Every structure is written in C-alpha cells, then in structure tokens.
Amino acid sequence: METLFAAPARGEALSERYVQVSQRPWPSLLFILPMLLVFEVGTAWRNHGYPSPPPQLVATYLIELLVSLFGRSAFYLPGLLATAILLAAHIVGRHPWRFDIFVLPAMLGESLISTLPLFMLDRVLHAAVPASAAVCDQRVDLLLRGLGAGIYEELVFRLMLITGLQILLVNVCRLPRNASMVAGILVSAGLFAAQHHPPLGAEPFEAVRFLFRTAAGLYLAGLFVFRGFGIACGCHALYNVLVVTVRAIQGL
C-alpha cells in the first residue's frame, strides 16, 4: 500500500534524496504550514478577526493590495495565496507527492543551522534586528510578526520576485540564465532591505540597518535559490523568533 512517506529508491543515498526533496514546493508547504497557521490564527485572535492594524508587514500589505485588485479582502487571503502558489508550483513542476518522513525534521534542523550566519553577520555589523525590547504582551505580537515576516517576505521578495524576474529576463528578454539569476538576487535583496523604510515601511532609514538587511537578503536569496523556499522561510522565521526570545530573556 502506498503512503505519503515513501522509502528511498534502492541505491539512492538519504542525503541526496533529502537535498532534492527539501527543495520541492509540497514539502516546503508542509514544513511552513505550522508557522503559517500560528501566524494567521494568532494574528486573527490578537486583532479579533480583522486585518493587521498599522504598522503591518509590508509583504502582507503588498499581497492584500494584489488580492484587492480582484475585489477580495480578508485577513486569511495572504495565507491562501501562499498555499495556492506552492501547490500550483508543485503541480506544474510534476513533482512527486510522496517523500521520506525524515525530510521535515531535517528541514527544521537545517533551518536552525542556517540562522547562524545571520547572527554572526549581525554581530559583525552591530545592526539592531527587528524591534526593541518590549513588555510581555508586546512580545506575543513580535513573535507573530517574526513568523509572518519569515513566511511572507520570502514569498514576496524571493519566490514571487526572483521567479518573476527570472521568467521575464530569460523567457521574454532572452538574457543568459545565470546573469538573470544574479540580477534577481541583487534586486530582491535591495528591495527587501528598502521595504522596511518609507515610503512602504515605517522605520527611519539607518545605513547600518540597511546594509545588514541587504546582506541578509542576499543570504536568504541564496538559500532560496540553492536550498528552496522552505529552508529560506524556516531560516528567516526562526531567526526572527530567536532574536525576540533572546531579547526577552535578557530583559528578565
């Protein structure tokens, strides 16, 4: 009887299978789904079922703006859009649905390890990362915001932007694939850093913060390109959560 978690093919190394499977949209969706549900349910609970009040995540604002063009508006639509995009990508790519049971916990471990360069980069640049110390009630919002940023900023600035630019530059403009990918990564990193500041974001511009986020954007874009959407989301979200947690412990 067939199951969701199929055994590896005979002669195929587990590590080789993991590297390939963890990049596919369906495992990525299952991996980020708990974080997505916590963010959406938690945000709805904190805001009594209404969309996030300002200042909200720029990424979710852009998604809500896109969805509103089709005459729709609801707090859960960004999550549905993220799910639909990953499912569509999996179906269009004709990827298999079954995978090994070790893939999801391995993705969690890889995501945690992948946060280390961001912490080291932050230490080197002395950049202050997401939000200052807050009282206990505000930390819940910061944790939710960190999860949401990890998912939706990767969705907008990596999956949608880099993929869209790749399609435009390669398929329409007929530019070399590698050069187009480099251009997509650079544009993605720059816009990712810029969206935290006016006119879209509310945070005053600081050169060190902008440099840190640009470098982080390059790193996360590299994770997306070489390790897939799920690992990039996991690294980004877990980094944000760890930052808030460490600051909460330091503030005790």
MORATA-V632369 format. One line per field, one symbol per residue. ss: DSSP state (H for helix, E for strand, C for the rest). Layout:
ss = ???
//
This chain:
ss = CCCCCCCCCCCCCHHHHHHHHCCCHHHHHHHHHHHHHHHHHHHHHHCCCCCCCCCCCHHHHHHHHHHHCCCCCCCCHHHHHHHHHHHHHHHHCCCCCCCCCHHHHHHHHHHHHHCHHHHHHHHHHCCCCCCCCCCHHHHHHHHHHHHHHHHHHHHHHHHHHHHHHHHHHHHHCCCCHHHHHHHHHHHHHHHHHHCCCCCCCCCCCCHHHHHHHHHHHHHHHHHHHHHCHHHHHHHHHHHHHHHHHHHHHHCC
//
